[in-house]
Each structure stands twice: as C-alpha cells, then as structure tokens.
Amino acid sequence: MAELNRRKFLTYVGTGITAMAVASSGLGALAPRAEANGKQAASHLFGFKRKVSGLNFTPIKPTDKDDLVLPNGFRYDVIASYGDVINKKGDTFGYNNDFTLYFPINNSSDRGLLWVNHEYTSDLWVTGKKGINGKYTKDQIQKLLYNQGGSIIEVYRDENGQWKMDKNSKYARRITGLTPMKLTGPAKGSQAVGNANTVQGTFANCSGGMTLWNTVLSAEENYESTCEDASLNETHYGWIVEIDPFNEKFEPRKHTALGRFHHENSAMGLANDGRVVVYMGDDKTDACVYKFISKNKYVPSRKQANSDLLAEGTLYAANMKKGQWVALTIEAVREKAKGKPELLGKFKTQADVLVNAHEAAILLGATPTDRPEDVEISPFDKTVFIAHTNNSNHGNIHGHITRFVEANDDLGSLTFDFEIFAAGGRQSGFSAPDNLTFDSEGNLWTVTDISSSSLNKGVHSTFKNNGVFVIPSMGKNQGEAFQFASAPVEAELTGPSFTKDETTLFLSVQHPGEGTVDKNKPTSMWPHRKGDNQPRPSVVAITGFKY
C-alpha cells in the first residue's frame, strides 16, 4: 500500500469507533477496511443503487469571474430568482435563498417540490433604507418579513433537459415572517416565551434538514436584527421550525425541546434503540454543538404524526475535552448555579434552559468551538461531520471539518471520540467550510463562506470567490478537496442537495454583488438576465452528472 501522509490518515475512520481503536496498530490494517466498508455501504445508500455524482469531473481552478463557474460538461439552469412569481396567487420568491431540499413527486427525479430557505433581506434591493428616525415604515416591515422564511416551489425537467419552475403548481406557497406558527415542547406557553402558544412567522432561515417522515426542518439563525426592526419578541425566534411542503393543513411549528440558539442546521438520524436524534450547530464564535434525543421511538407507520417526537426528549451539548454529551436539564443547571442568585433567578424551569440554551451549555461545561455551522450524519458509518467555519479570535482563519465518532456506532450514545477530518487553508484549497451533504459514493460536498469583505483580499486571495468542494470520505483520495464550482462576485453558494438519482444538484446562489453601495454601479449583475437592473439571489439546478 502506498505511504499515506498525515492529512490522509486523519480521514481513515472506516467503520467508526472500532476503526479509530485499530488506528494505533498501524495504517495498513485500517485503510483497506475503510475502503471495503465504503463500497459495501454505497450499494444500498438511501435505498437506491444508482450513483452518478462522484468525482467524475475535472476540478476547476479558483476564479473571480462574475458567474457560476462549473467544470466542463456541466451546466446550470436558473429556476427561481428574487421577486419571481411562484404560484397563481402571485406569491413571489423571497430574498437571499439558502438551504434547498428536493421532495420527489411520485418518486420522480424529474419533477418535485423544492423547499428553499430565505435568510435575510437588503436595504438596497428589498426594503429601502430606514427613515431619519432609524426605523422602517409599516410597509418596509412587511417587505422585511415577507421576503424571509421559505418558498415551496414545484420544479420539473422539460423534454430538453432544462429545469424550470411550474407556476401553476397546487403546492407552491410561501412560509414567511408573517405566517402563524405554533410552539411545541417545554417552552410552549411558559413565562420564558411570554406565555405564548403561537407566534408570528419565521425568519433568518439558514440551513436545515429533512425528517424521517418527509417534512422540512428549517433553522432560524441570526434573528436579532429582524426582531428589533419589527418589534417582535426575541424569545419567539432562534428555533427549529417544521413544515410539511405537501400539506398546507400541517400547521408550521417551532420545536422548543430542540433549544433556542443561532441554529445553522439540523440533521436527523436514529439511535440504535429507535429513538430520534437531531444534531445541530450554533453558528457563532465560541458556540457549541448540540444533539437532541427523543423520549419515545420512531414508528414509520405513524408518518407525520411522528412530529410529536420532537416535543419531548433531552437536549445535549458536546464537551469535546471529555468526549461526553452533557444533558441540559434544569436540575443540572440549578445545581451548577448554587450560590449565584442571578443565575438561579434566570433559570427556574426547563423552559428557561431551552430559551437560553447557549448560556446553559457553557455553564455545564460544553465546549465553545469555532462557529459550528452545518452538521451531517454519514449514511455509511454514522460518523458525524461538523463544519467549523472559522474563528479569527482563536487564529482559526480558514476553519476545519470535524468528525465525531459516537461510542458503539450509536447515535444515541452519550460518549464520543473525534478527529479533524479536513482543515481549510492553502494546503487544501478551501477556506471557511459551511453547508455539507453526502453523495452515494461517500463524497462530502461542502460550500464555503468567506465573507464578502474578505474575498480576494489578504490571506484569502488565493481562494478567489466562494465555491463548492468535493471531499472523499473514503478511498484513495480521502480528505482531499476538489473544487467543483465557483460563485459569482461577492456571492456565497449554499444549500446543496441532490435529486434521488443524483443527476441534478440544486444549489442556492446567495447575495451576489453584496458589496454594492450604489444601485447604478452594482458589483455583480448575476444571473445576467436580459433586461434586469440588479443582481438577484437565485436557486439553480446543475446537470451533467453521468451514469
């Protein structure tokens, strides 16, 4: 076997905690096992055998071109852009699209529903500037709230292979900052949320995930500014929101048992005993990694009724020094707060713990980390990948991807080990990893989130624009990053998701031309639509993957 460098060695996890234990005995015994396990897993991943994504492309080089640049043989179709009408009612596609998730109609990879998050708006292009008093008008607040949340659009591939939006869809609708939502779990109706049982809307929707019962989990992230501008109660935001794209009668709900913080995403799996597990990242510097374990077990025949599993269970935060998941309970918090009247006054009930999850996690010894954004569960060996985007306060300028290995390969375990799977920087070709997804060949797809103010400057110069990178998690190229796409000027690529047969990759192009200060001099005009006068965040479909 060829000699392996340390970076490749760090990616050889193989079959989980067992493989990590074997690592001390030498690389030769470990690597072939990892490859064999990967091939076996790929044959049944997600219940289908077809796998066409992989590494069947010639990696592109970094570029600062004002376009979505792809490898030779690939193309993109712009499906929906900010302001486009999405249905017969005249609803329009929101701003700054992020997370995408494809739901096939009749099991088709050519027609389905696409859920798209909308994270935040722009004074320049959406609401207009605040008045002299530093506040938005009532009409501006309506625009602010309407253009966040999410869009449900119906998409299809026509006879020429082009992806389009069906504006006559019976399913297409908007979920916005104005949509009524119910609360579930311990904080529902509590003093911690102002005794509310229902709240107004969702916004600051960053990434998310899919439930085992075919609904969306959308993550509310940086909610503070919208709350302030719209005079809304902050405790009603910063939650995980569940929506059923096919069923408008399924009332959108915020699951308080999953905790309130700057949610980047959610990733759902099953513990070995059948309980539901949800992993989540808190996207801010010195924040923690969380997981929720339901009290009761998942029953497939209950379908969407399984939603009640997210109303009762235990929220944990990771103590990485000890390799332990710390339960965030009112009993533990009050025990730790003894002799501290201010904390005892703040934490009186479990609802208080959930509303102030970050403070409770730090108090109980959870590890502050470097902006844990997306968290994904490997479908091959159930290891858990976490994109730590960066933390300049700690000198972690380019970020890294961490891999948790749960004890006994059980997502319900309360102990784990971990490793650095891949580190950003010149040596790897990427910086600031963000959203993650897997394909059926064990490749981890990641997008990058270099801030617009840092792009093409200083130590970020070599990376050019933000991009999409493919990192094999097994095989001879484990841990090596290959660039698949480059974003338009000042844009961020977000929310990668595949159709079931992996012939199409959906992707959001967020905030192109974000640095524009003068409407007459935009820094980007992507997607370069004829007759357009501004850059528009858009969701695209990328094709060219071969069988």
C-alpha positions as CSV (number, residue, x, y, z in Angstrom):
1,M,0.0,0.0,0.0
2,A,1.3,3.5,-0.9
3,E,2.6,5.5,2.0
4,L,0.0,7.9,3.5
5,N,0.5,11.4,4.6
6,R,-0.9,12.6,7.9
7,R,-3.8,14.5,6.4
8,K,-5.0,11.4,4.6
9,F,-4.5,9.3,7.7
10,L,-6.8,11.6,9.7
11,T,-9.7,10.7,7.4
12,Y,-9.4,6.9,7.7
13,V,-12.2,6.3,10.2
14,G,-13.6,3.3,8.5
15,T,-16.4,1.7,10.4
16,G,-16.5,4.2,13.3
17,I,-15.1,3.9,16.8
18,T,-13.8,0.4,16.1
19,A,-11.6,1.7,13.3
20,M,-10.3,4.5,15.4
21,A,-9.2,2.0,18.0
22,V,-7.4,0.0,15.3
23,A,-5.5,3.1,14.2
24,S,-2.9,2.6,16.8
25,S,-1.9,-0.7,15.4
26,G,-0.9,0.8,12.0
27,L,-2.3,2.2,8.8
28,G,-2.1,-1.0,6.8
29,A,-4.8,-2.8,8.7
30,L,-7.1,0.2,8.7
31,A,-7.2,1.7,5.3
32,P,-8.4,-1.3,3.2
33,R,-11.2,-1.9,5.8
34,A,-12.4,1.7,5.3
35,E,-12.4,1.3,1.5
36,A,-14.3,-2.0,1.6
37,N,-16.8,-0.7,4.0
38,G,-17.4,2.3,1.8
39,K,-18.1,0.1,-1.3
40,Q,-20.5,-2.0,0.6
41,A,-22.4,0.9,2.0
42,A,-22.6,2.7,-1.3
43,S,-24.5,-0.2,-2.8
44,H,-27.6,0.4,-0.6
45,L,-27.3,4.1,0.4
46,F,-30.7,5.8,0.6
47,G,-32.4,2.7,-0.8
48,F,-31.2,3.1,-4.4
49,K,-28.2,1.8,-6.3
50,R,-27.7,4.4,-8.9
51,K,-24.9,6.8,-8.1
52,V,-23.7,9.2,-10.7
53,S,-22.3,12.2,-8.8
54,G,-18.9,11.2,-7.5
55,L,-15.7,12.6,-8.8
56,N,-16.5,12.4,-12.5
57,F,-15.3,15.9,-13.3
58,T,-12.1,17.8,-13.9
59,P,-11.7,20.2,-10.9
60,I,-11.8,23.9,-11.7
61,K,-9.3,26.5,-10.6
62,P,-10.2,29.4,-8.3
63,T,-11.6,32.3,-10.2
64,D,-13.1,35.8,-9.5
65,K,-15.4,35.7,-12.6
66,D,-18.9,37.1,-12.1
67,D,-20.6,33.8,-12.9
68,L,-21.4,30.4,-11.5
69,V,-18.4,28.6,-13.0
70,L,-18.6,24.8,-13.3
71,P,-16.4,22.0,-14.7
72,N,-16.5,21.2,-18.4
73,G,-19.6,19.1,-19.3
74,F,-21.8,20.7,-16.6
75,R,-24.5,23.4,-16.9
76,Y,-26.8,25.3,-14.6
77,D,-30.4,26.4,-15.1
78,V,-31.7,29.4,-13.0
79,I,-35.0,28.1,-11.7
80,A,-36.2,31.0,-9.5
81,S,-34.8,34.4,-8.6
82,Y,-35.7,37.0,-6.0
83,G,-39.1,38.5,-7.0
84,D,-40.2,35.8,-9.4
85,V,-43.9,34.8,-9.2
86,I,-44.1,31.2,-7.9
87,N,-47.9,30.4,-8.0
88,K,-51.3,31.5,-9.2
89,K,-51.9,33.7,-6.1
90,G,-49.0,35.9,-7.1
91,D,-46.7,35.0,-4.3
92,T,-43.1,35.8,-5.0
93,F,-39.7,34.1,-4.4
94,G,-38.0,35.6,-1.3
95,Y,-34.6,37.1,-0.9
96,N,-31.2,35.5,-0.1
97,N,-32.1,31.9,-0.7
98,D,-30.1,29.4,1.3
99,F,-30.9,25.8,2.2
100,T,-32.6,23.7,-0.5
101,L,-34.3,20.3,-0.2
102,Y,-35.9,18.3,-3.0
103,F,-39.1,16.3,-2.5
104,P,-39.9,14.0,-5.4
105,I,-43.5,13.8,-6.7
106,N,-44.4,10.2,-7.5
107,N,-40.8,9.2,-6.7
108,S,-39.6,11.2,-9.7
109,S,-36.2,12.8,-10.1
110,D,-37.6,15.0,-12.9
111,R,-40.5,16.6,-11.0
112,G,-40.8,17.5,-7.4
113,L,-41.2,20.2,-4.8
114,L,-38.2,22.3,-3.8
115,W,-38.1,23.8,-0.3
116,V,-35.8,26.9,-0.2
117,N,-34.9,28.9,2.9
118,H,-34.7,32.7,2.8
119,E,-32.3,34.1,5.3
120,Y,-32.2,37.9,5.3
121,T,-33.0,41.0,3.1
122,S,-31.2,44.0,1.8
123,D,-32.0,47.7,2.4
124,L,-30.6,48.5,-1.1
125,W,-32.6,46.0,-3.1
126,V,-35.6,45.0,-0.9
127,T,-36.8,47.3,1.9
128,G,-35.2,50.6,1.2
129,K,-33.2,52.5,3.8
130,K,-34.6,53.2,7.3
131,G,-36.0,56.7,7.9
132,I,-34.5,59.6,9.7
133,N,-35.7,58.1,13.0
134,G,-33.7,54.9,12.3
135,K,-36.9,52.8,11.8
136,Y,-38.6,51.1,9.0
137,T,-42.1,52.1,8.0
138,K,-45.0,49.6,8.3
139,D,-44.7,48.8,4.6
140,Q,-41.0,48.2,4.9
141,I,-41.5,45.9,7.8
142,Q,-44.0,43.9,5.7
143,K,-41.3,43.6,3.0
144,L,-38.7,42.6,5.6
145,L,-40.8,39.8,7.0
146,Y,-42.4,38.6,3.7
147,N,-39.0,38.1,1.9
148,Q,-37.6,35.9,4.7
149,G,-38.8,32.4,5.7
150,G,-39.1,29.9,2.9
151,S,-40.5,29.1,-0.5
152,I,-42.1,25.9,-1.7
153,I,-41.9,25.7,-5.4
154,E,-42.6,23.0,-7.9
155,V,-39.8,22.2,-10.3
156,Y,-39.5,20.0,-13.3
157,R,-37.1,19.0,-16.1
158,D,-38.6,19.5,-19.5
159,E,-38.1,17.5,-22.7
160,N,-34.9,19.3,-23.5
161,G,-33.4,18.6,-20.1
162,Q,-33.9,22.1,-18.7
163,W,-35.1,22.6,-15.2
164,K,-38.0,25.1,-14.8
165,M,-40.5,26.3,-12.2
166,D,-44.1,25.3,-12.6
167,K,-46.1,28.4,-11.6
168,N,-49.4,26.6,-11.8
169,S,-48.5,24.2,-9.0
170,K,-51.1,23.4,-6.4
171,Y,-48.4,23.1,-3.8
172,A,-46.4,26.3,-4.4
173,R,-46.6,28.7,-1.5
174,R,-44.7,30.9,0.9
175,I,-43.9,30.5,4.5
176,T,-42.8,33.9,5.8
177,G,-42.2,36.1,8.8
178,L,-46.0,36.7,8.8
179,T,-47.1,33.1,8.9
180,P,-48.8,31.9,12.2
181,M,-46.8,29.1,13.9
182,K,-47.4,27.0,17.0
183,L,-44.9,26.2,19.7
184,T,-44.3,22.7,20.9
185,G,-42.4,21.3,23.8
186,P,-41.5,22.5,27.3
187,A,-41.3,26.3,26.5
188,K,-44.8,26.3,25.0
189,G,-47.0,28.7,27.0
190,S,-44.2,29.3,29.5
191,Q,-43.2,32.6,31.0
192,A,-39.8,32.2,29.2
193,V,-41.6,33.0,25.9
194,G,-44.1,35.4,27.3
195,N,-46.7,32.7,27.8
196,A,-47.1,32.3,24.0
197,N,-48.6,29.2,22.5
198,T,-48.4,30.6,18.9
199,V,-46.0,33.1,17.4
200,Q,-45.7,35.2,14.3
201,G,-43.6,33.8,11.5
202,T,-40.2,32.5,10.9
203,F,-37.1,34.4,9.6
204,A,-33.3,34.3,9.5
205,N,-33.7,30.8,8.0
206,C,-30.3,29.5,7.3
207,S,-29.8,25.7,6.7
208,G,-32.0,22.8,7.8
209,G,-32.7,19.2,7.2
210,M,-35.3,16.5,6.4
211,T,-37.2,14.5,9.0
212,L,-37.6,10.7,8.7
213,W,-41.3,11.4,8.0
214,N,-40.7,13.6,4.9
215,T,-41.1,17.1,6.3
216,V,-38.6,20.1,6.4
217,L,-36.7,21.3,9.5
218,S,-35.7,24.9,8.9
219,A,-33.2,26.6,11.2
220,E,-33.6,30.1,12.5
221,E,-30.2,31.7,12.8
222,N,-29.4,35.4,13.2
223,Y,-32.8,36.6,14.3
224,E,-31.9,39.6,16.4
225,S,-31.9,42.4,13.9
226,T,-35.3,41.5,12.4
227,C,-36.8,41.2,15.8
228,E,-35.6,44.7,16.6
229,D,-36.7,46.2,13.3
230,A,-40.2,44.5,13.5
231,S,-40.6,45.0,17.3
232,L,-41.0,41.2,17.9
233,N,-40.2,39.2,21.0
234,E,-36.8,37.6,20.5
235,T,-37.7,34.5,22.5
236,H,-40.1,33.5,19.7
237,Y,-37.2,33.1,17.3
238,G,-34.0,31.1,17.1
239,W,-35.8,27.7,17.0
240,I,-36.0,24.7,14.6
241,V,-39.2,25.1,12.5
242,E,-41.1,22.1,10.9
243,I,-43.1,22.4,7.7
244,D,-44.8,19.8,5.5
245,P,-44.4,21.0,1.9
246,F,-47.1,18.8,0.6
247,N,-49.7,19.5,3.2
248,E,-50.8,23.1,3.8
249,K,-53.1,21.9,6.7
250,F,-50.0,20.8,8.7
251,E,-49.5,23.8,10.9
252,P,-45.9,25.1,10.9
253,R,-44.4,24.5,14.3
254,K,-41.4,25.5,16.3
255,H,-39.9,22.7,18.5
256,T,-38.7,24.3,21.7
257,A,-37.3,21.0,23.0
258,L,-34.5,21.3,20.5
259,G,-33.3,24.5,22.1
260,R,-33.0,28.2,21.1
261,F,-29.8,29.5,19.7
262,H,-28.3,30.6,16.3
263,H,-29.4,27.4,14.5
264,E,-27.5,26.7,11.3
265,N,-29.0,23.3,10.5
266,S,-30.5,20.1,11.7
267,A,-29.5,16.5,10.8
268,M,-31.8,13.7,11.9
269,G,-31.0,10.0,12.4
270,L,-32.0,7.1,14.7
271,A,-30.4,5.8,17.8
272,N,-29.8,2.0,17.9
273,D,-32.9,1.7,20.1
274,G,-35.2,3.6,17.6
275,R,-35.3,7.0,19.3
276,V,-34.9,10.0,17.0
277,V,-31.6,12.0,17.2
278,V,-31.2,15.5,15.8
279,Y,-27.7,17.1,15.5
280,M,-27.4,20.9,15.4
281,G,-24.8,23.6,15.1
282,D,-24.8,27.1,16.7
283,D,-23.3,29.5,14.2
284,K,-21.4,32.0,16.2
285,T,-17.9,32.2,17.5
286,D,-17.3,30.2,20.7
287,A,-20.6,28.3,20.4
288,C,-21.4,24.7,20.9
289,V,-22.5,21.6,19.1
290,Y,-25.8,20.1,20.2
291,K,-27.9,17.0,19.8
292,F,-31.5,16.1,20.8
293,I,-32.6,12.6,21.7
294,S,-36.4,12.0,21.7
295,K,-38.0,10.3,24.7
296,N,-40.1,8.0,22.5
297,K,-39.3,5.8,19.5
298,Y,-39.9,6.4,15.8
299,V,-42.7,4.4,14.3
300,P,-42.7,4.6,10.4
301,S,-46.4,3.8,10.1
302,R,-47.3,7.0,12.2
303,K,-45.9,9.1,9.3
304,Q,-46.2,12.8,10.0
305,A,-47.6,12.1,13.5
306,N,-44.0,11.4,14.4
307,S,-43.6,15.1,14.7
308,D,-44.6,14.8,18.3
309,L,-41.3,13.0,19.0
310,L,-39.6,16.5,18.7
311,A,-41.7,17.8,21.5
312,E,-40.3,15.6,24.3
313,G,-36.8,14.5,24.9
314,T,-33.4,15.7,26.1
315,L,-31.1,18.3,24.6
316,Y,-27.4,17.7,25.0
317,A,-24.3,19.8,24.2
318,A,-20.8,18.4,23.4
319,N,-18.0,18.5,25.9
320,M,-15.2,17.7,23.5
321,K,-12.4,17.6,26.1
322,K,-14.1,14.7,27.9
323,G,-15.9,13.2,24.8
324,Q,-19.2,13.5,26.6
325,W,-22.7,14.7,25.7
326,V,-23.9,17.0,28.6
327,A,-27.6,16.9,29.3
328,L,-29.1,20.4,29.5
329,T,-31.6,20.0,32.4
330,I,-32.9,22.4,34.9
331,E,-31.7,20.2,37.7
332,A,-28.1,20.3,36.4
333,V,-28.2,24.0,35.7
334,R,-29.5,24.9,39.2
335,E,-27.0,22.6,40.8
336,K,-24.2,24.4,39.0
337,A,-25.7,27.8,39.8
338,K,-25.8,27.3,43.5
339,G,-24.6,30.5,45.3
340,K,-25.2,32.6,42.2
341,P,-28.5,34.4,42.8
342,E,-28.6,36.0,39.3
343,L,-28.4,32.6,37.6
344,L,-30.8,31.0,40.0
345,G,-33.2,33.8,39.2
346,K,-32.8,33.3,35.4
347,F,-33.0,29.5,35.4
348,K,-36.2,28.4,37.2
349,T,-37.7,25.9,34.7
350,Q,-36.7,23.7,31.8
351,A,-38.2,26.3,29.5
352,D,-35.6,28.8,30.8
353,V,-32.9,26.4,30.0
354,L,-34.1,25.8,26.4
355,V,-34.7,29.5,25.7
356,N,-31.1,30.3,27.0
357,A,-29.5,27.1,25.7
358,H,-26.1,28.6,24.9
359,E,-25.6,30.0,28.4
360,A,-26.8,26.8,30.0
361,A,-24.4,24.7,27.8
362,I,-21.4,26.8,28.7
363,L,-22.4,26.8,32.4
364,L,-22.5,22.9,32.3
365,G,-19.1,22.6,30.7
366,A,-19.9,22.2,26.9
367,T,-17.0,23.2,24.7
368,P,-17.1,26.6,22.9
369,T,-16.0,26.0,19.3
370,D,-15.2,27.9,16.0
371,R,-18.6,28.6,14.5
372,P,-20.1,25.1,14.2
373,E,-22.3,25.5,11.1
374,D,-23.6,22.5,9.2
375,V,-23.7,19.1,10.9
376,E,-24.4,16.0,8.8
377,I,-24.5,12.3,9.6
378,S,-22.6,10.0,7.3
379,P,-25.0,7.4,5.9
380,F,-22.1,5.0,5.6
381,D,-20.8,4.6,9.2
382,K,-22.9,7.1,11.2
383,T,-20.0,9.3,12.0
384,V,-21.0,12.9,12.3
385,F,-19.3,15.7,10.3
386,I,-19.3,19.3,11.6
387,A,-18.2,22.3,9.6
388,H,-16.4,24.7,11.9
389,T,-16.3,27.7,9.6
390,N,-13.7,29.9,11.3
391,N,-12.9,31.9,14.4
392,S,-10.4,34.7,13.9
393,N,-10.4,35.3,17.7
394,H,-8.5,32.0,18.0
395,G,-6.4,32.3,14.9
396,N,-8.5,29.7,13.1
397,I,-8.8,31.8,10.0
398,H,-9.8,29.2,7.5
399,G,-11.9,26.8,9.6
400,H,-12.0,23.0,9.5
401,I,-14.3,20.0,9.4
402,T,-14.6,17.8,12.5
403,R,-15.7,14.2,12.6
404,F,-17.4,12.8,15.7
405,V,-17.5,9.1,16.2
406,E,-20.2,8.0,18.6
407,A,-19.4,5.2,21.1
408,N,-20.6,1.8,19.7
409,D,-21.6,3.5,16.5
410,D,-24.8,4.5,18.2
411,L,-26.2,8.0,17.6
412,G,-27.9,7.7,21.0
413,S,-24.6,7.3,22.8
414,L,-23.6,9.9,25.4
415,T,-19.8,9.5,24.7
416,F,-17.8,10.0,21.6
417,D,-14.4,10.5,20.1
418,F,-13.4,13.0,17.4
419,E,-10.8,14.0,14.8
420,I,-10.1,16.8,12.4
421,F,-11.3,15.4,9.1
422,A,-10.1,18.3,6.9
423,A,-8.6,21.7,7.6
424,G,-9.1,24.8,5.5
425,G,-6.1,26.7,4.2
426,R,-3.7,27.0,1.2
427,Q,-2.8,23.3,1.6
428,S,-6.4,22.2,1.0
429,G,-7.6,24.8,-1.4
430,F,-10.7,25.9,0.5
431,S,-11.5,28.3,3.3
432,A,-14.5,28.6,5.7
433,P,-16.5,25.4,5.1
434,D,-20.2,25.8,5.6
435,N,-23.1,23.6,4.3
436,L,-22.4,19.9,3.9
437,T,-24.1,17.0,2.1
438,F,-23.1,13.5,1.0
439,D,-23.5,11.6,-2.3
440,S,-23.8,7.9,-2.6
441,E,-20.1,7.3,-3.3
442,G,-19.1,8.7,0.1
443,N,-18.1,12.1,-1.1
444,L,-18.7,15.0,1.3
445,W,-19.8,18.1,-0.7
446,T,-19.1,21.4,1.1
447,V,-19.7,25.0,0.2
448,T,-17.5,27.9,1.5
449,D,-18.5,31.0,3.4
450,I,-15.7,33.6,3.1
451,S,-17.3,36.9,4.0
452,S,-17.6,39.4,1.1
453,S,-15.4,41.8,3.0
454,S,-12.5,39.2,2.9
455,L,-12.9,37.8,-0.5
456,N,-9.9,38.2,-2.8
457,K,-8.0,40.0,0.0
458,G,-5.0,39.2,2.2
459,V,-4.8,35.6,3.2
460,H,-8.0,34.8,1.3
461,S,-6.6,36.0,-2.1
462,T,-5.6,32.5,-3.3
463,F,-9.2,31.2,-2.9
464,K,-10.8,33.8,-5.2
465,N,-14.6,33.6,-5.0
466,N,-16.5,31.2,-2.8
467,G,-17.0,27.8,-4.1
468,V,-18.2,24.2,-3.9
469,F,-15.7,21.5,-3.0
470,V,-16.0,17.7,-3.0
471,I,-14.0,15.8,-0.4
472,P,-14.0,12.0,-0.5
473,S,-14.6,10.4,3.0
474,M,-13.1,7.1,1.9
475,G,-10.9,5.6,-0.8
476,K,-7.6,6.7,-2.1
477,N,-8.5,10.4,-2.2
478,Q,-9.9,10.7,1.3
479,G,-9.7,14.1,2.8
480,E,-8.5,15.8,-0.4
481,A,-10.7,18.7,-1.7
482,F,-11.6,19.1,-5.3
483,Q,-13.2,22.3,-6.5
484,F,-16.5,21.8,-8.4
485,A,-17.9,25.3,-8.6
486,S,-17.1,28.9,-8.1
487,A,-19.6,31.6,-7.1
488,P,-20.4,34.9,-8.8
489,V,-18.8,38.1,-7.4
490,E,-19.4,38.5,-3.6
491,A,-21.9,35.6,-3.6
492,E,-22.0,32.6,-1.3
493,L,-23.1,29.2,-2.6
494,T,-25.4,27.5,-0.1
495,G,-27.8,24.6,0.4
496,P,-26.5,21.8,-1.9
497,S,-29.0,19.0,-2.4
498,F,-29.4,16.2,-4.9
499,T,-32.3,14.6,-6.7
500,K,-32.8,10.9,-5.7
501,D,-30.9,9.6,-8.7
502,E,-28.1,12.3,-8.3
503,T,-28.4,13.5,-11.8
504,T,-29.2,17.0,-10.6
505,L,-27.7,19.1,-7.8
506,F,-29.7,22.0,-6.5
507,L,-27.8,25.0,-5.2
508,S,-28.5,28.5,-3.9
509,V,-26.6,31.5,-5.1
510,Q,-26.9,33.9,-2.2
511,H,-26.2,37.7,-2.1
512,P,-24.3,38.2,-5.4
513,G,-23.0,41.8,-5.5
514,E,-23.4,42.1,-1.7
515,G,-20.9,44.9,-1.6
516,T,-22.9,47.2,-3.9
517,V,-23.5,50.6,-2.4
518,D,-24.8,52.4,-5.5
519,K,-27.7,50.9,-7.4
520,N,-26.2,52.4,-10.6
521,K,-22.9,50.6,-10.0
522,P,-23.6,47.1,-8.9
523,T,-20.5,44.9,-8.2
524,S,-22.3,41.9,-9.8
525,M,-25.1,41.5,-12.3
526,W,-25.5,37.8,-11.9
527,P,-27.7,36.0,-13.1
528,H,-27.3,38.3,-16.0
529,R,-30.9,38.1,-17.1
530,K,-31.9,40.2,-20.1
531,G,-33.4,43.5,-19.1
532,D,-32.6,43.1,-15.4
533,N,-31.3,46.0,-13.4
534,Q,-29.9,44.3,-10.3
535,P,-28.2,41.1,-9.1
536,R,-30.7,38.6,-7.8
537,P,-30.2,35.7,-5.3
538,S,-31.4,32.6,-7.2
539,V,-31.7,28.9,-6.9
540,V,-30.2,26.8,-9.7
541,A,-30.2,23.2,-10.9
542,I,-26.8,21.8,-12.0
543,T,-26.8,18.9,-14.5
544,G,-24.2,17.0,-16.4
545,F,-23.6,14.1,-14.0
546,K,-23.1,10.9,-15.9
547,Y,-24.4,7.4,-15.2
